[in-house]
Amino acid sequence: MEHNEISFLRLPKVLELIPVSKSTWWSGIKSGRFPAGKKISLRVTAWDRRDIVELAEKLSLRKSNEQK
């Protein structure tokens, strides 16, 4: 997959990369801590893979800085 290629992740895959509960994820979106997804259909939301990878990297850096 090329870096400029757009791909989307559904919630179970997002939660594999960002290990929080579903309720924490949804409240994080509401508060602006986590990126909002795109509605694919009435009952389906997906997130841009690039946004989730970027968030995972930020959270990983923050965690490693806290451990120092």
Secondary structure, DSSP 8 states (H G I E B T S, - for coil): --TTS--EEEHHHHHHHS---HHHHHHHHHHTSS---EEEETTEEEEEHHHHHHHHHHHHHHHHHHH-
